[in-house]
Amino acid sequence: MADKQDLVILGSGSTAFAAALRAQSHGARVLMIEKSVLGGTCVNWGCIPSKTLIHAAQFYQDGRLGARVGLGLREEGVDFARLTDHKELVVGHLRQTRYLDVLKNVPGLTLLRGTGRFLDPRTLEVGDQQVRGEKFLIATGGYPRIPAIPGLTDGGFLTSRTALLLRELPRSLVIIGGGVIALEMGQMYRRLGTRVTVLEHGYRVLPTVDSDVALAVQEALRCEGMDIVLDVTVCGVTRRNGATIVQCEQGGGPVEFVAERLLVAVGTAPATADIGLDRAGVEIDPKGFVRVDERLRTSASGIWAAGDAIGGMMIATAGAREGIVAVDDMFTPGCGCTMDHLVTPMAIFTDPEVGLVGHTETTAREAGYEVVSNILPVSAIPKAHVTGQTAGVIKLVADAATGRILGAHLACHRGADIINEAALAVQFRLTVANLANSLHVYPTMGEGLRLCAQGFDRDVSMLSCCAE
């Protein structure tokens, strides 16, 4: 049996590393247990590889935009194998510098390879070893959810992980799902030359995103040539003559969609099965996500959980902060450390990029606020015409009584950067007037936030450049 540890972490992704470094600052000895590749989803199969390819596809799209304004474009096609080599270099560099080097250089941090399974609330089994700990953090992450569709597993299909491992571009691609991964990956492949069809069960894509923002993205993607099919139910999958046929029902009748490859992108499932949570007394919800309170405590004393294993936002920054909050609660009892997801920004790396923080109109009303909102078309921002990126909207949600900004939801060029300013406005309880009166560099896309705030009480189309 291994020595008793101050903290044992199941997983080695961004959530686990953030928690481990925080615990080390408290003077704790930390053992991380990992059965797969160090670094977890974000650096290996998620954020880093996908955004590297998405950014490369943006280069290609920018070249087309340049051609429209007279800069010319040499149509030599895409060297996809070379592009994937570049992606692997980026992943390898960040895995080494952000994970392997940290593990080597941080005292009191140890890695144990294998699958950790609880034997009881204080003991884990890892291979032929038993590990005892004072405190445990479940940060096992998640994996692509595979729906129960007849015939799906009989033929080859792609997930968000395996779609990033292709060495050749498919000529055509059908995507089941209309969420974040489906649209990010779908637009990337479309820009690189693949014919893409997205199948969404609901009446619009991005069903959890503010509808004004989601519809703006949907229109932009359709304008780029993506075929987005809505209100469709997938009934089965077959293979015929080397092609994949997705059998569906739409409008009361059968319809088929045929492509060279199929990508299933219907969300993330938690990696919580078969790790002995029942023996540890840790409760999970019907989907397998670990139940936690606002301090990331599970139902079992001495065991916390964070990251994709608990559901919620399921983004790297939120998981890392959850890991830090959990560790602070462990080692500074009574600190009152909690996780506030309302002030946590998130982004979707479509083009236009989506940025989200705080309340929507619906959740603000449910929280008891009388709500006012304003929507600014991105075409009202001067910089959008400079760049040629005029698609999208910016929306601010505010408290009618005080003018306090409750949420920001946008789809625009550089939206993933701009949402950080909005997050500060939400976190520090700024008002619409505060934002409307703040000076912004001109011309920039960030100026759109100020214009949207000004639009609550004036017609911004009547303002001159840089006008107060």
N, C-alpha and C positions, 0 to 999 in steps of 0.2 A: 504494500500500500504506500502511495506517495505521501510525502509530507503534507500536513494540513496547510491549505492556502488561505490567505486573507480574502481573496476574491477569485472565483473561477468563472470564466466567460466561455459560453458555448458559441463559437463562431469567431471569425477573424476579419470581418468586413469593416466598413467605415464606422458603423455603430460600435462594434467591439473595440476597435482601436481608439476611438474617442474616449470610450469608457475606461480602457486600460491606462491611457495616459493621464486621465483625471485621477484615477485611483492611485497611480504611482506618485502623483503630486501630494496625495494624502499619506504617503509613506507605506502604502500597502504592497504586499507581494502578490503578483497577478499571474495566473495561469490561463492561457487561452487554448482552447481545444478546437482544432480544425480538421475536417475529414477531406477537404478538397484543396483548391488553390488559395493561397494566402491572398487576402484582400477582398474576398467576397464578390458580390454581383457588380457593384458600381465600376470598379477598375477593370474587372476581367470580362464581364458579359453585358454590362449596362451602360452607364453614363459615358464613360471614356471611349470605348470602341464605337458606340453608336453616334456620339456627337462628333467624333473624328470623321466618320463617313458622311454625316449630315453636313458638316462644314465643307468637306470636299465637294459635295454635290452643290453647295451654295456657290463655290468658285465657278462651277460649270454654268449655273444659272446666271451668275453675274456676267459671264462672258456673253451669253445671249442678250442680256440687257445692254451690254456695251455695243453689241452689233446693231441694236435698234437705234443707237444714237451716233452711229458712224464710226465705231472703233474696229469693226471687223471681227470675224471669228473663223478660225481654221477648224473645219470639221474633220478631225482625225480620230474621233471615237474615244472610248474610255478604256484605258488599260487597267481593268479591274483587279488583276492579280497584283500589279504594282501598288495600287491603292490599298489593297488589303495588307500588303507588306508594310506600308507606311503606318497603317492602323496598329499592327502588331508592335512596331517600334515604339509608338506612343504608349501603348499599354504596358510594354515591358519596362520602359523608363519610369513610368509612374508607379508601377508595382514595386520596382526596386527601391526608388527614392522615398516613397511614401509609406511603404510597408516593411519590406525586408530590411532596409537600413535602419528604420526606427526600431524594429524588433531587436536588431543586433546592438544598438547603441543605448537603449533605455534599460537601466539597471532594475532588477526586480521583476522583469517581464519575461515570461517563458512561454514557449509554444509546445504543445503536445499534439502530435498527429494522431487522428483517429476519430471515431464517432463516439460522442459522449452520451451515455444513457443513465438517467437517474435510477439508482437502486432504492433510495429513500431521500428525504429532503436535505440530507447533508452528505450524500455519497453518490459519486458518479462512477460508472464503469466505462473505461476506455480501452478497448481490446482486452488484454489480460491484466490490466492495471485497475486499481481502485483509487479514486481521488476524493479526498475529503476537503471540505471548505467551510469557512464561516459564512460566506455570502456567495450567491450565484447570480449571474446575469444571463438570461436567455437572449441571445442575439444571433439566432440561426438563420435569419433572413427568409427569403422565399424563392420560388421558382415559377416558371410559366404555368398557368392553370390550363389543363387540357379538358375541354368539355366532353360529355358523353354523346358523341355524334356517331351514328351507325356508319361503319366503314372507315372511320377516320384513321384508326390505328393499323389498318390493313395495308396502307400505302405510305410512302414517305411524305411527311409534312414538316414544315419549318416552324420553329418557335422564335421568340425574340433572341434567344441565344444562338441557335444554329443558323439563323438568317444572317448573322454577322460573321459566319465562318465560310460562307460561299467564296469560291475562287473564280467563278464565272457568273456574269450577270444573266439572270433568267430573262427570256424574251417576254414572258407575261407572268403575272402574279395575281392571284386572288387572295384577299386578306379577310378572314373572318374576325369581325370586331371593328368598332369605330372609335376606340379610345385613344389614349396617348400614344402607346407603342405602335398601334396600327397606322396612325396618321404620320408620326415621325418617320417610321420606316418606309411607309408607302410613298411619301413625298420624295424621300431620298432616292429610292429605286426608280420612281417616275422620272426624276431629273437626270438620272444616269442613263435613261433610255428604255426602261422596262415599261410595258403596258400594265397598268395597275387598276384593279377593281376592288373596292372596299364594300363589304357586306355588313350593314348595321341593322340590328333588330329594331331599334327605336326610330323616332321620327326625325332625329338629327344626330350628328356625330358629337363626341365629347359630352355625353349625357349629364355628367356631374359638374360641368362648367356653365357659368352664366350664359343664358341662351343667346344674348346679343353678341357676345364674343364668339361662341361656338359657331353661330351662323355666318359670321364674318370669315372665320377660318374655312368653313365648309365651302363658301363661295370662292375664296381664293384658290383652294385646291382644285375645284372643278375648272376654274379658269386655266389652270396649268395642265389640264388634260386627265386628271384622275377621275375615274368612273366611280361615283359614290352612290350606292344603291341603298335606299332606306326602307324601313318597315318590311324587312324581309326575314323569314325564318329559315334557318339551315336545317334540312331534314336528313341529309346523308352525303357521303363522299364515296366516289368510285374512281378507279383508274382505267383509262381506255387508250390504247395506242400511244402510250408514253405521256399522256396528258392527265391532268386531274380534273374531274367533273364534280362540282359542288351542286347538289340537288337541293332546291329551295322551294318555298311557297311564298308567293307575293300576290296580294290582292285577291286571295281566294283560289289562285291557280298555281300549277307547277311551273317552275322556271329553272334553267340550268346555266351555270357559269363555268367556263372552261379556261384553264390556264396551264402553263408548263409547270408552275410550282404553286403550292398552297402554304400560306402563313397563317397560323392560328395565334391571335393576339387578343385574348379575352380576359386579361387581368393576371394577377399574381396570387398564388396559393402559398400559405405559410409552411416553412420547413419545420414543422413541429411534430410530425408523426414519428412514432417509433423511437422517441428519446426518453420514454419513461415518465412523462408528465403526470400520468395517473398515479404512479407510485410516489411521486413527490408531492401530490396533493395540489397540483397546479390546474386551475380550471381553464378550459378553452371554450370558445363559442362554437356554434354549429358549423362554421366554416373552418375551424381549426386554429383560429387566431387566439393568442393568449390574452385572457382578460386581465387588465391592469387598472389601477386607480390613477388619479392625477399625479401621483408621485412615482409611477411606474412599478408599484408593488403588485405582485400577483396574490392569489388567494393563499399561498404558502408562505409562512414566515421565513424570512431570510432569502427569498428568491424574488428577483426583479426581472423584468423583460422590457425590451426596446427594439425599435427598428421594424422591419417588414414583418417580423413574427407577431406583432401586435396589431397589424393593419393600420388604419388611419391614412395619413398622407402618403406613406411609403415612398419617400424621397430621401436621398442621402443626407442632406443637411438636417432634416427633421430627425432622422434616426440617430445621427451623431449627437444632437442636442438632447434627445431622449436618454441616450447612454450617459451623458454627463449629469443630467438631472437625477437619474437613478443612482449613480455613484455618490453624488453629493448627499442624497437622502440616506445612503448606507452609512457614510462615514462622518456625517455631521447631523445626527438625529435632532429633530426639532428645527431644522433650518427653514422649513416651509418651502422647500424647493419643489416647484411644480412645472409642468410643461404647458405652455399656452400656444396652441396651434393657430389661434386666430391671428397672431402677429408673425407667423412663419410664412414667408413668401415661397411660391413655387412657380416653375416655368414649364412650358411645353415647347420643345424646340422644332416646331413647324416653322414655316415662313409664310405669313407673319408669325413671329414668336408670340406665345401666350404667356401672360404674367397674371398671377392671382394672389391676393392677400386679403384677409379679413372677411367680413360678412358679405353675403349677397343680399339683394333686396329681401328675398324670402326669409333667410335665416335671421336678418336684422329684425324683421317684423315678428318672427317667432320669439326673439329675445326681448320683445316688448318696446322696441323703438318705433316712433313715427318716422317714416323714411322719406327722404327726397333723393333723387339721383339725377345725373346728367350724363349724356352720351355725346362724345365728340368723334366725328368721323376723322380718321387719320389724314384724309385729304385736306383737312383744315390746317394741318401743320406745314409751315413753309418748307422745312427740311425734307419732308416726304416727297416734295416735287423736285428737290435737288437730287435726291437719290433715285427717284423713279419708283419708290416703294410706298404707294398711296393706299394700299389695301388695309382694312382693319378699322377698329374702333377703340376708344378709351372710355371707360365708364367709372364714375365715382359714386359711391353710396354714402350718404351722410345722415346724421340725426337732424330732423327738421327743427327741433327745439334749440339746439346748441350750435349746429353747423359742424359738429365733430365728424371727421372722416371715419367711417366704419369699415369701408372696404374699397378696394380698387381692382378692376378686372379689365384687362386690355389684350388686344391682339394688334401688334404693330412691329415694324422693323425695329430691332434692338429691344424688344419688349422684355426679354429676360434680364437685361441690365436696368431698364427703367423701373421695373417693379420694386427694386430695392429701395428707391426713394419713397415710393408709396408705402412700403412696409414700415419705414421710420415714421411716416405721418400717422399710420394706424397705431403703432406702438406708443408713440409719445402724445397721442390724443390731440393732434393738430386739427384745426378747423379748415373748412373750405376757404375762409378768408385768409388764413395763414398761408395756404398754398397759393392762392390767387395773387397774393401780394409779394411772394418770394421771387427774386430775380433768377432767371435761368439764362444760360448762354444761348445766344442766337447766331445762326440757326442750328438747332439740335432737335432730335426726336424727343428728348426729355422735356422739352418745352410743352409737349402735348399735355402733360399733367397740369401745368399751370393754366393752359388754355381751357382745359376741361373744367377746372375749378372756377375760372372766370365766367364760364358759360352758365353757371347757376343763376346769375343775375344780369347777364348782358349778352348781346349778340356778338360773338367773337369774330364773325365774318366781317364786321364793320371796324375792326381794329386794324390799324396800320402796323407795319413791321416794328417790333420792339415796343409797341404802345403799352402804356400802363393801363 
